[in-house]
Amino acid sequence: MASHIVGYPRMGPKRELKFALESFWDGKSSAEDLKKVAADLRSSIWKQMASAGIKYIPSNTFSYYDQVLDTTAMLGAVPPRYGWAGGEIEFGTYFSMARGNASLPAMEMTKWFDTNYHFIVPELGPDIKFSYSSHKAVDEYKEAKALGIETVPVIIGPVSYLLLSKPAKGVEKSFPLLSLLDKILPVYKEVVSELKAAGASWIQFDEPTLVLDLEAEKLQAFTGAYAELESTLSGLNVLIETYFADLSADAYKTLTGLKGVTAFGFDFVRGTKTLDLVKSVGFPSGKYLFAGVVDGRNIWANDLTASLSTLAALEGTVGKDKLVVSTSCSLLHTAVDLVNETKLDDEIKSWLAFAAQKVVEVHALAKALAGQKDEGFFSANAAAQASRKSSPRVTNEAVQKAAAALKGSDHRRAANVSARLDAQQKKLNLPILPTTTIGSFPQTMDLRRVRREYKAKKITEEEYVKAIKEEISKVVKLQEELDIDVLVHGEPERNDMVEYFGEQLQGFAFTVNGWVQSYGSRCVKPPIIYGDVSRPKAMTVFWSSMAQSMTSRPMKGMLTGPVTILNWSFVRNDQPRFETCYQIALAIKDEVEDLEKAGIQVIQIDEAALREGLPLRKSEQAFYLEWAVHSFRITNCGVSDTTQIHTHMCYSNFNDIIHSIIDMDADVITIENSRSDEKLLSVFREGVKYGAGIGPGVYDIHSPRIPSTEEIADRINKMLAVLETNILWVNPDCGLKTRKYAEVNAALTNMVAAAKLLRSQLATAK
C-alpha cells in the first residue's frame, strides 16, 4: 500500500528560510547564500520523507515566496511595469512582483482559499505573451534525483491558475480569464516534456478551484485543458489534487472524467461528502485514488482507527492496489516538527502531530492497510485519543453555561450607528478625515531582545516594564510630532496579535517552534485551543492606560477579535467552531468593558481574519457569517454610545460580504484597500450605502516603497467620490510591525500631509 504527501512546510524547523530571505533582502547576504539555504532545506525534507517510507514524495512545493507566484514566473506572466526583458526570471524581478521596490508597487496579495496563507495574484490581459521563463519545477526534480530520491513534481494546474488570477489594470473587469487557456497550455506542455525527458514518472497538478461553486463553462475548461494536454502527458502518471472542501457532484464527474489522468486526490477531512460521492457515483476503474485522511491544516494526532476504517471502506470501491494514503492538503499549513517542542507538557503533547509526525501517520496507515499494522503505534494513538476525550482540563462547565446563555439575543448596541457617531464626535472632537494607524509600530531588534530576555527570566519584570514603557513613550511622541489624530501605543509588548491574547486566556497552549508561513518570510506561531476558553484577568488595560496617560489625544485600546483568534489558532476539533468562538467572544467582552472603565474612549477589535474563515461552498456561508458577526457584536454590546468601537480587516476580498460587515455594527472600520487596486471602492460605486466610519487603506505597508503626498491625496479623492466626507478616515492598509522606522516616518508624514491638504481643499470648496 503506497503513501503520498501533498506538500511540506518550507520555512524549516527553526525558520531558516525566513532569516535567509530577510538577510538577502537587507543586502547582508548574496543570492548564492540564499540558494544554498534553500537547497539544504529541500534536501532535508526529501530525505526525511524517503526515510519515513513515503513512496510519492513531492518536489517543487518549495518556494521563495508562494507557489502561485512561482507559476507566474514559470509562465513569464510578468506585468510590464517591472521592466522584465525576457529570459529566466531572476530574484530581482521575482521579489519586485512580490514585495514591490523603491519605485514600483507590489502585485496584489490575498488569502489562499480559507487559510491564513497568502498568494500573489496574477495580473493578466488579452495582450499578455506567455513564455517558459522559470525552470524551477524541472531543476528541483533533477536536484532530488541527484540525491537518489524519486519525486512527484507539483505544479498549480492551468485552470486553477487562471481562475485565481485577475484582469490587469486597464483591462475590462469582465475580461474572460479562461480565454487565455490556449495561450498558457503550450508552456505547460514544455514543462511536462522537460520533466519526462528528465525521467519523471509522475506529475501532480493542483486544481483546488474544483472545490468551489463553479459554473458549467468553468468545469468544461478543465475537460478542454486536459484533453489538450493528453498527448503530451502520455507516458506519465498524472495526479490531479484537490483540497480544502467537498467537490460538488458535477465537479466530481468532471474531474474523474478527465482524459490522460491516472489518479485523483481528495480531502476527506474537510470533504466528507466527497467520500459519499465516491461510494454513490462510483470511481473510474483502473484509476488511483489518493485519499487525504491525515489533516494537513491542524495539529491534532490522527484518529488512526477511524482513518483505517475509512480507508478500508474505500478499498471496496477502488481496489486495494489503487488506493494511496495521503494528507488532506499540503502540510504547509501546520507546524514542522513536534520534536522541537520542549515546553509543552506531556499530556497535551501526546494529543498532537506536526508535519513530521503526520508523515509518519500516513506511512503507518499505508502499512496497516497492507497487513503490516504497527500494533504499538496504533495502541499509543488510541490511548492519546482517549486521554484527550476524558481530560478534565478540556472542560469548564461555567464557560459552557455562559456560552449557552447567549442564545436568544442578537447582542446589538441600543442606539444606531449614526446616533453613536454624533455622541462620539462631541466627546472626541476630531477633524474631518481623521488620521490613525492600525496598531503595531516597527518591531526593532532591541524590542525583540527585551521580550526574549523577559521570557527567559534574564531581566526582571520591573526592567521589562521600564523598557516597554520607554518604547510606548517613543511611539506616542512620534505620532504627536506627526500630528496623527487618534493614536496607538504600538504594541511593543506583543510578538503576535493572537499569541499575545492566547497566552493570557485559559484553554490555550503554546509552542516554542510551532511556526507556520503566512507569506514570504512572514511566519506566525498559532496558539493551540485545546479546551474551553475563559479570561482569568485583564490583558491590555495596564498598557493602554499607561499609553493614554502620556497624551491628551485619544489612544486606541487594541484587541484581537474572537473570529480572528479562532481562525488564526489551531482549533480543537471536538466541538463545533462556533461554540469555541462564542467562548472567546465572552472573554473579549470582559476586556472591552474593563478598558472602557479605565477611561479608554476608542477601542479597536481587529477582525482581520473574518473573511478568511468564510466556507468555500456558498451553501455553508450564511451560517458562518451569522455566528461570526454575532461573535463580534457580543464583544462590544455592553459599552456606552460615546465609546467608539473600531475594527480592522485586511488582505481578502470583502466585496461579497459587505452586508455582513455592515451588520457587525462597528462605529469605524479600517480595511485594506491600496494593494488590491482599490477594488473595495467598487462596492460603494455600485450603490452600497455605508453609514459608519470607514478608513480604506491609503498605502500598502507590505512594501518598502514610500508613497508620495500626491499619490495618497489622489487615493483619498477616489474615496471621497463614493463615500461621505464625515465618515472617511485616513490610515495605512495594515499594521506597521514589519517596516523600518525610516519607512514609517516618511510614509506617515506624507499620509498626514495628504489628509491636511484635502481638509484645506474641502474647506475652500465650501
C-alpha positions in Angstrom: 0.0 0.0 0.0 1.5 3.3 -1.1 1.7 6.7 0.7 1.8 10.3 -0.5 2.3 13.8 0.9 0.6 16.7 -0.9 3.2 19.2 0.1 5.5 20.1 3.0 6.4 23.3 5.1 9.3 25.2 3.5 10.5 27.6 6.2 12.5 24.9 8.1 12.1 23.8 11.7 13.8 26.9 13.1 12.6 29.3 10.3 15.9 29.0 8.4 14.4 30.3 5.1 12.8 33.3 6.8 16.2 34.5 8.1 17.9 33.8 4.8 15.3 35.7 2.9 15.5 38.7 5.2 19.3 38.7 5.1 19.2 38.7 1.3 16.6 41.5 1.1 18.6 43.6 3.5 21.7 43.2 1.4 23.6 41.2 4.1 24.0 38.0 2.0 24.2 37.0 -1.6 21.7 35.2 -3.9 24.0 32.2 -3.7 23.8 32.2 0.1 20.0 32.2 -0.1 20.0 29.4 -2.7 22.3 27.2 -0.5 20.0 27.6 2.5 17.0 26.6 0.2 18.9 23.6 -1.2 19.8 22.3 2.2 16.2 22.6 3.4 14.9 20.8 0.3 17.4 18.0 0.7 16.5 17.6 4.4 12.8 17.4 3.6 13.1 14.9 0.8 15.4 12.7 2.8 13.1 12.8 5.8 10.1 11.6 3.7 12.2 9.0 2.0 13.4 7.6 5.3 9.8 7.5 6.6 8.8 5.2 3.8 6.8 7.7 1.7 6.5 6.5 -1.9 5.1 9.6 -3.6 7.4 12.5 -2.4 6.5 16.0 -3.7 9.0 18.3 -5.3 8.5 21.9 -6.5 6.4 22.6 -3.4 9.3 24.7 -2.0 9.0 28.4 -2.8 10.9 31.6 -2.0 7.5 33.4 -1.7 4.5 31.4 -2.9 3.6 28.7 -5.4 1.2 30.9 -7.4 4.0 33.5 -8.0 6.3 30.6 -9.0 3.7 29.6 -11.6 3.5 33.2 -12.8 7.3 33.1 -13.2 7.1 29.8 -15.0 4.7 31.3 -17.5 6.6 34.5 -17.9 3.4 36.5 -16.9 5.3 39.5 -15.5 3.4 42.7 -15.5 5.1 45.3 -17.9 5.7 47.8 -15.1 8.6 45.6 -13.8 10.6 46.1 -17.0 11.4 42.4 -17.4 13.2 41.9 -20.7 12.7 38.1 -21.0 14.8 35.1 -20.2 14.9 33.1 -17.0 13.3 35.1 -14.2 15.8 36.1 -11.5 15.3 37.2 -7.9 15.2 40.9 -8.8 12.1 40.6 -10.9 10.6 37.8 -8.7 10.8 39.8 -5.4 9.7 43.1 -7.1 6.5 41.4 -8.0 6.1 40.0 -4.5 7.2 43.0 -2.4 7.5 46.0 -4.7 10.6 48.1 -4.7 11.6 51.7 -4.2 9.8 52.9 -7.3 7.2 50.2 -8.1 4.3 48.8 -6.1 3.9 45.1 -5.5 1.3 42.9 -7.1 -1.9 42.3 -5.1 -1.7 39.7 -2.3 -4.7 37.8 -1.0 -5.6 34.8 1.1 -5.1 31.3 -0.3 -8.7 30.0 -0.2 -9.9 29.9 3.5 -6.4 29.7 5.1 -4.0 32.3 6.6 -1.5 31.6 3.8 -1.3 34.3 1.1 -0.5 34.3 -2.6 0.4 37.0 -5.1 -2.5 37.4 -7.5 -1.5 37.1 -11.2 -2.4 40.2 -13.4 -3.5 39.1 -16.9 -5.0 40.5 -20.0 -5.6 39.8 -23.7 -2.2 41.1 -24.9 0.0 39.1 -22.5 2.7 37.0 -24.1 3.4 33.8 -22.1 6.8 32.1 -22.3 8.6 29.3 -20.4 10.6 31.6 -18.0 11.3 29.6 -14.9 12.6 26.0 -15.0 12.2 25.6 -11.2 10.0 22.5 -11.4 12.5 20.6 -13.6 15.5 21.9 -11.7 14.1 20.7 -8.3 13.1 17.3 -9.7 16.7 16.8 -11.0 18.1 18.0 -7.7 16.1 15.4 -5.8 17.1 12.7 -8.3 20.8 13.5 -7.9 20.2 12.7 -4.2 18.8 9.3 -5.2 15.2 10.3 -4.4 12.4 10.0 -7.0 9.8 12.7 -6.6 6.5 13.8 -7.9 6.8 17.4 -9.3 3.9 19.6 -8.2 2.5 22.4 -10.4 -0.5 24.6 -10.0 -2.9 23.4 -12.7 -3.6 25.6 -15.7 -7.3 26.1 -15.0 -6.9 26.9 -11.3 -4.1 29.3 -12.2 -6.4 31.3 -14.4 -9.3 31.2 -12.0 -7.1 32.6 -9.3 -5.9 35.5 -11.5 -7.4 38.9 -12.1 -7.7 41.3 -15.1 -4.6 43.6 -15.1 -5.1 47.3 -14.5 -6.6 48.9 -17.6 -8.2 45.6 -18.7 -12.0 45.3 -18.5 -13.1 43.7 -15.3 -15.3 41.4 -17.4 -12.4 40.0 -19.3 -12.7 36.2 -19.5 -9.5 34.9 -17.9 -10.2 31.4 -19.2 -9.9 32.7 -22.7 -6.1 32.6 -22.1 -6.1 28.8 -21.6 -4.9 28.2 -25.2 -2.0 30.6 -24.6 -0.7 29.0 -21.4 -1.1 25.4 -22.3 1.9 25.4 -24.7 4.1 26.5 -21.7 2.6 23.6 -19.6 3.5 21.3 -22.5 7.1 22.4 -22.5 7.4 21.9 -18.7 5.8 18.4 -19.0 8.1 17.5 -21.9 11.2 18.5 -19.9 10.1 16.6 -16.9 9.5 13.5 -19.0 13.0 13.9 -20.5 14.5 14.2 -17.0 12.9 10.9 -16.1 9.8 11.8 -14.1 7.2 9.1 -14.0 4.5 11.0 -12.0 3.4 14.7 -12.1 0.9 16.3 -9.7 -1.3 19.2 -10.9 -3.0 21.0 -8.0 -6.5 22.1 -9.1 -8.0 23.3 -5.8 -10.6 25.6 -7.5 -12.5 22.4 -8.3 -13.9 22.6 -4.8 -15.6 26.0 -5.4 -19.1 26.5 -6.8 -18.1 26.6 -10.5 -20.5 27.2 -13.4 -20.7 24.6 -16.2 -18.4 26.7 -18.5 -15.6 26.7 -15.9 -15.9 23.0 -15.4 -15.8 22.5 -19.2 -12.4 24.4 -19.1 -10.9 21.5 -17.1 -12.2 19.0 -19.6 -10.8 21.0 -22.5 -7.4 21.7 -20.9 -6.6 18.1 -20.0 -7.8 16.9 -23.4 -5.4 19.3 -25.0 -2.6 18.1 -22.7 -3.4 14.4 -23.1 -0.8 13.6 -25.8 2.0 15.5 -24.0 1.1 13.7 -20.8 1.2 10.3 -22.4 3.8 8.1 -20.7 3.4 10.0 -17.4 1.2 9.1 -14.4 -0.9 12.2 -13.8 -2.4 13.1 -10.3 -5.0 15.9 -10.1 -5.0 17.0 -6.5 -8.0 18.9 -4.8 -8.3 20.0 -1.2 -10.0 22.2 1.4 -13.6 21.2 0.8 -16.1 18.8 -0.8 -16.5 18.6 -4.6 -20.0 19.0 -6.0 -21.4 16.1 -7.9 -20.8 17.9 -11.2 -17.2 18.8 -10.3 -16.6 15.2 -9.2 -17.9 13.8 -12.5 -15.9 16.4 -14.4 -12.7 15.5 -12.5 -13.0 11.8 -12.7 -13.8 12.0 -16.5 -10.6 14.0 -17.4 -8.5 12.5 -20.2 -4.9 11.5 -19.7 -5.3 11.4 -15.9 -4.1 8.5 -13.8 -5.1 9.5 -10.2 -7.3 11.8 -8.2 -6.6 13.3 -4.8 -9.4 14.2 -2.4 -9.5 15.9 1.0 -11.6 13.6 3.2 -11.1 15.7 6.3 -12.9 18.8 5.1 -14.6 17.0 2.3 -16.6 14.2 3.9 -19.4 14.5 1.3 -16.9 13.6 -1.4 -16.5 10.3 0.3 -20.2 9.7 -0.2 -19.8 10.6 -3.9 -17.0 8.0 -4.3 -19.4 5.4 -2.9 -22.6 6.5 -4.6 -21.4 7.8 -8.0 -18.6 5.3 -8.2 -14.9 5.6 -9.1 -13.4 5.1 -12.6 -11.9 1.6 -13.0 -8.2 1.3 -13.1 -7.5 4.8 -11.7 -5.7 5.6 -8.4 -7.5 7.3 -5.5 -5.2 9.4 -3.3 -7.2 9.5 0.0 -6.5 12.6 2.1 -7.3 11.2 5.6 -4.5 12.9 7.6 -5.4 16.5 8.3 -2.9 18.9 6.7 -4.4 22.0 8.4 -4.5 21.2 12.1 -2.1 19.7 14.7 -4.2 17.0 16.3 -2.9 13.5 16.2 -4.9 11.5 13.6 -7.5 9.0 14.9 -5.8 6.1 13.2 -8.6 3.6 14.0 -11.2 5.9 12.4 -9.0 6.6 9.4 -8.2 3.0 8.9 -12.0 2.3 8.8 -12.5 5.0 6.2 -9.7 3.6 4.1 -11.0 0.0 4.4 -14.4 1.2 3.1 -12.7 2.9 0.1 -10.8 -0.3 -0.7 -14.1 -2.0 -1.5 -14.8 0.7 -4.1 -11.4 1.4 -5.5 -9.5 -1.8 -5.1 -6.5 -2.4 -2.8 -3.8 -1.8 -5.3 -5.3 1.5 -6.4 -5.7 3.2 -3.0 -2.9 5.6 -1.8 -2.9 7.1 1.7 -2.3 10.8 1.7 -2.6 14.1 3.6 -5.8 16.1 3.1 -3.7 19.0 1.7 -0.2 20.4 1.8 1.4 20.3 5.3 2.4 23.9 4.7 -0.4 24.9 6.9 0.8 23.1 10.0 3.9 23.4 12.2 7.1 21.5 11.3 8.1 19.0 14.0 6.9 18.2 17.5 10.4 17.1 18.5 11.3 20.8 18.7 8.7 21.4 21.4 10.4 21.3 24.8 7.9 23.2 26.9 4.6 21.5 26.1 3.5 19.3 28.9 3.5 15.5 28.1 -0.3 15.2 28.2 -1.0 17.9 25.6 2.0 16.8 23.5 0.6 13.3 23.3 -2.5 14.7 21.6 -0.6 16.4 18.8 1.1 15.7 15.5 3.0 18.3 13.5 4.1 17.8 9.8 6.9 15.4 10.6 4.6 13.3 12.7 1.9 13.4 10.1 4.3 11.9 7.6 4.8 9.0 10.0 1.0 8.7 10.4 0.5 8.5 6.7 3.0 5.7 6.3 1.7 3.8 9.4 -1.8 3.8 7.8 -0.5 2.6 4.5 1.4 -0.3 6.2 -1.7 -1.2 8.3 -3.8 -1.4 5.1 -1.1 -3.7 3.6 -1.4 -6.0 6.6 1.7 -4.7 8.5 -0.1 -2.9 11.3 2.3 -1.5 14.0 0.2 -2.5 17.0 2.3 -0.5 19.4 1.9 2.7 17.4 -1.8 2.2 17.0 -2.2 1.4 20.7 -0.4 4.6 21.8 -2.5 6.6 19.4 -5.7 5.1 20.8 -4.6 5.9 24.4 -3.9 9.5 23.4 -7.3 9.9 21.8 -8.9 8.5 25.0 -6.8 10.8 27.2 -7.9 13.9 25.3 -11.6 13.0 25.5 -11.5 12.4 29.2 -9.1 15.1 30.4 -10.6 17.5 33.0 -8.5 20.4 31.7 -10.6 20.4 28.5 -14.0 21.2 30.1 -15.1 24.3 32.1 -18.8 24.0 32.9 -19.1 27.7 33.9 -17.8 28.7 30.5 -20.1 26.3 28.7 -23.1 27.6 30.6 -22.3 31.2 29.8 -21.9 30.4 26.1 -25.2 28.5 26.1 -26.9 31.5 27.6 -26.0 33.7 24.6 -28.8 32.1 22.5 -31.9 34.2 22.1 -30.2 37.7 21.8 -28.5 39.3 18.8 -26.4 41.5 21.2 -26.8 44.8 19.4 -25.9 48.2 21.0 -29.0 50.2 21.9 -28.5 53.3 19.7 -28.0 53.1 15.9 -24.5 53.9 14.5 -25.5 57.4 13.3 -26.6 58.5 16.8 -23.5 56.9 18.3 -21.1 58.7 15.9 -22.7 62.0 16.8 -22.3 61.3 20.5 -18.7 60.2 20.0 -17.8 63.3 17.9 -19.0 65.6 20.7 -16.6 63.8 23.0 -13.6 63.3 20.8 -13.8 66.5 18.7 -11.9 65.0 15.7 -11.3 66.9 12.4 -12.8 65.7 9.1 -10.6 63.0 7.6 -9.2 61.9 10.9 -5.8 60.1 10.7 -4.9 57.0 12.6 -2.8 53.8 12.2 -3.8 50.2 12.6 -2.0 49.3 15.7 1.6 48.0 15.6 4.7 50.0 15.1 8.1 48.6 13.9 9.4 45.7 16.0 13.1 46.5 16.4 15.8 44.0 17.2 16.2 45.7 20.7 12.5 45.3 21.3 12.5 41.6 20.4 15.6 41.1 22.6 13.8 42.7 25.6 10.8 40.3 25.2 13.0 37.4 24.7 15.1 38.1 27.8 12.0 38.7 29.9 10.5 35.3 28.8 13.9 33.7 29.6 13.8 35.4 33.0 17.1 37.2 32.2 15.6 40.5 33.2 13.2 41.4 36.0 9.5 42.4 35.5 10.5 45.9 36.6 13.2 46.1 33.9 10.8 44.8 31.3 8.0 47.2 32.1 10.5 50.1 32.1 11.8 49.1 28.6 8.2 48.7 27.2 7.2 52.0 28.7 10.1 53.8 27.0 9.1 52.2 23.7 5.4 53.3 24.1 6.6 56.8 25.0 8.7 56.9 21.9 5.8 55.8 19.7 3.3 58.2 21.3 5.8 61.1 20.9 6.4 60.3 17.3 2.6 60.2 16.5 2.1 63.5 18.2 5.0 65.0 16.2 3.5 63.6 13.0 0.1 65.2 14.2 -1.9 62.0 13.9 -5.3 62.4 15.4 -6.1 59.0 17.1 -3.1 57.3 18.5 -2.0 53.7 19.2 0.6 52.5 21.7 2.5 50.5 19.0 2.0 47.1 20.7 5.7 46.7 21.8 4.7 44.0 24.4 3.3 41.8 21.6 5.2 39.5 19.3 2.0 38.3 17.6 -1.6 39.7 17.9 -3.2 36.3 18.5 -0.4 34.6 20.6 -0.4 37.6 23.0 -4.1 37.1 23.9 -3.9 33.3 23.8 -1.1 33.4 26.4 -3.5 35.2 28.8 -6.6 33.1 28.2 -7.3 29.7 29.7 -7.8 26.8 27.3 -4.8 27.7 25.2 -1.4 26.0 24.9 1.7 27.4 23.2 4.7 26.1 21.2 8.3 27.2 21.1 8.8 26.5 17.4 5.3 25.9 16.0 5.9 28.4 13.2 3.7 28.4 10.1 4.3 30.5 7.0 1.8 33.3 6.3 3.5 34.8 3.2 7.1 35.4 2.1 9.3 35.5 5.2 6.3 36.2 7.5 5.7 33.4 9.9 3.1 33.1 12.7 3.0 30.8 15.7 -0.7 29.8 16.1 -1.8 29.1 19.7 -3.4 25.7 20.3 -7.0 25.9 21.6 -7.4 22.6 23.5 -10.2 23.4 25.9 -12.9 25.8 27.0 -11.8 29.4 26.9 -12.0 32.0 29.7 -10.2 35.2 30.7 -8.8 35.0 34.3 -7.8 38.7 34.4 -7.4 41.9 32.4 -5.0 41.5 29.5 -4.4 45.0 28.0 -5.7 47.6 30.5 -2.3 48.2 32.1 -0.5 49.1 28.8 -3.5 51.0 27.3 -4.0 53.1 30.4 -0.2 53.8 30.6 -0.2 55.0 26.9 -3.3 57.2 27.4 -1.7 58.9 30.4 1.1 60.0 28.0 -1.1 62.1 25.7 -4.3 64.2 25.6 -5.2 62.7 22.2 -7.5 59.7 22.0 -5.5 56.4 22.5 -6.9 53.3 21.0 -7.2 50.2 23.1 -6.0 47.3 20.9 -7.7 43.9 20.9 -7.9 40.9 18.6 -11.5 39.8 17.9 -12.9 36.4 18.6 -13.2 35.3 15.0 -9.6 36.2 14.2 -8.3 34.5 17.3 -10.3 31.4 16.3 -9.2 31.4 12.6 -5.5 32.1 13.5 -5.3 29.3 16.0 -5.1 25.6 15.8 -8.6 25.0 17.0 -10.0 22.0 18.9 -11.8 19.6 16.7 -14.0 18.0 19.3 -16.8 20.6 19.2 -18.2 23.0 16.6 -16.0 26.0 15.8 -18.8 28.5 16.6 -19.1 27.2 20.2 -15.4 27.9 20.7 -15.8 31.3 19.0 -18.6 32.3 21.4 -16.4 31.4 24.4 -13.6 33.7 23.1 -16.2 36.5 22.4 -17.3 36.4 26.1 -13.6 36.7 27.2 -13.0 39.7 24.9 -16.3 41.3 26.0 -14.9 41.3 29.6 -11.7 43.0 28.3 -13.6 45.7 26.3 -15.7 46.6 29.3 -12.6 46.9 31.6 -10.9 49.1 29.0 -14.0 51.4 29.0 -14.0 51.6 32.8 -10.3 52.6 32.6 -11.2 55.6 30.5 -10.2 54.3 27.0 -12.6 56.0 24.7 -11.7 54.3 21.4 -11.3 50.5 21.3 -10.3 48.6 18.2 -11.3 44.9 18.0 -9.4 43.6 15.0 -11.2 41.0 12.8 -8.6 40.7 10.2 -9.4 37.0 9.6 -13.3 37.2 9.5 -13.4 36.9 5.7 -10.7 34.2 5.7 -12.9 31.7 7.6 -15.7 32.0 5.0 -16.5 28.5 3.8 -15.7 27.8 0.2 -19.1 26.5 -0.7 -21.9 29.0 -0.8 -24.4 26.7 0.9 -22.3 26.9 4.1 -21.5 30.7 4.1 -24.7 32.2 5.6 -24.4 30.1 8.8 -20.7 31.0 9.2 -21.4 34.7 8.7 -24.3 34.6 11.2 -22.2 33.3 14.1 -19.0 35.2 13.2 -20.7 38.6 13.0 -22.7 37.7 16.2 -19.5 36.9 18.0 -18.1 40.3 17.1 -21.2 42.1 18.4 -21.1 40.2 21.6 -17.7 41.7 22.4 -18.9 45.3 22.5 -22.7 45.2 23.1 -22.3 46.5 26.6 -20.4 49.7 26.0 -21.9 53.2 26.1 -22.8 55.2 23.0 -19.8 57.5 23.5 -17.2 54.7 23.4 -16.1 54.3 19.8 -15.6 50.7 18.6 -13.2 50.2 15.6 -12.4 47.0 13.8 -9.9 46.2 11.1 -9.8 43.8 8.2 -7.1 43.0 5.6 -6.0 41.1 2.5 -9.1 39.4 1.5 -11.9 40.0 -1.0 -14.5 41.9 1.1 -17.0 43.0 -1.6 -19.0 39.8 -1.4 -19.6 40.1 2.4 -20.1 43.8 2.6 -23.6 43.5 4.1 -22.2 41.2 6.8 -19.5 43.8 7.5 -22.2 46.4 7.9 -24.1 44.0 10.2 -21.1 43.9 12.5 -22.3 47.4 13.6 -18.8 48.8 14.4 -18.5 52.5 14.6 -15.4 52.6 12.4 -13.8 50.0 10.2 -10.3 50.3 8.7 -9.8 48.0 5.8 -7.1 47.0 3.3 -7.6 48.8 0.0 -4.5 50.1 -1.7 -2.7 46.9 -2.6 -5.8 45.4 -4.2 -6.1 48.3 -6.7 -8.8 49.9 -4.6 -11.4 47.2 -5.7 -13.1 47.7 -2.3 -14.3 51.1 -3.5 -16.2 49.5 -6.4 -18.8 48.1 -4.0 -19.7 51.7 -2.9 -19.7 52.8 -6.6 -22.3 50.1 -7.1 -24.6 51.7 -4.6 -24.0 50.1 -1.3 -24.7 52.7 1.5 -22.3 52.6 4.4 -23.2 54.9 7.3 -20.4 54.1 9.8 -16.9 55.4 9.8 -14.6 53.8 7.3 -10.9 54.0 6.5 -9.9 52.2 3.3 -6.1 51.9 3.5 -4.3 54.7 1.6 -0.9 52.8 1.2 0.5 49.3 1.2 2.6 48.6 4.3 3.9 45.3 3.0 6.2 47.1 0.5 9.2 49.2 1.4 8.1 51.8 -1.1 7.2 55.3 0.2 4.1 56.7 -1.4 4.1 60.5 -2.1 1.7 63.0 -0.6 0.2 63.5 -4.0 -0.4 59.8 -4.5 -2.1 59.4 -1.1 -4.2 62.5 -1.8 -5.3 61.0 -5.1 -6.3 57.9 -3.3 -8.3 59.9 -0.7 -10.1 61.8 -3.6 -11.1 58.5 -5.1 -12.6 57.5 -1.8 -14.4 60.9 -1.4 -16.1 60.2 -4.8 -18.0 57.3 -3.3 -18.0 58.0 0.5 -19.3 60.9 2.6 -16.6 63.2 3.9 -17.9 62.9 7.5 -17.4 59.1 7.7 -14.0 58.8 5.9 -10.8 58.1 7.9 -7.2 58.2 6.6 -4.9 55.3 7.6 -2.5 52.7 6.2 -3.6 49.3 4.9 -2.4 47.4 7.9 -0.1 47.4 11.0 3.4 48.7 10.7 5.2 45.9 12.5 7.2 44.6 9.5 8.5 48.0 8.4 11.6 50.0 9.5 11.2 53.4 11.3 12.7 55.3 8.4 10.0 54.0 6.1 7.2 54.5 8.7 8.2 58.1 9.4 8.3 59.1 5.7 5.1 57.3 4.8 3.1 58.6 7.8 4.4 62.2 7.2 3.1 62.0 3.7 -0.2 60.5 4.8 -0.9 63.2 7.3 0.2 65.9 4.8 -2.3 64.4 2.3 -5.1 64.5 4.8 -4.4 68.1 5.7 -4.2 69.1 2.0 -7.6 67.6 1.4 -9.1 69.2 4.5 -7.9 72.6 3.2 -9.3 72.0 -0.2 -12.6 70.9 1.2 -12.8 74.0 3.4 -12.0 76.2 0.4 -14.7 74.5 -1.7 -17.3 75.4 0.9 
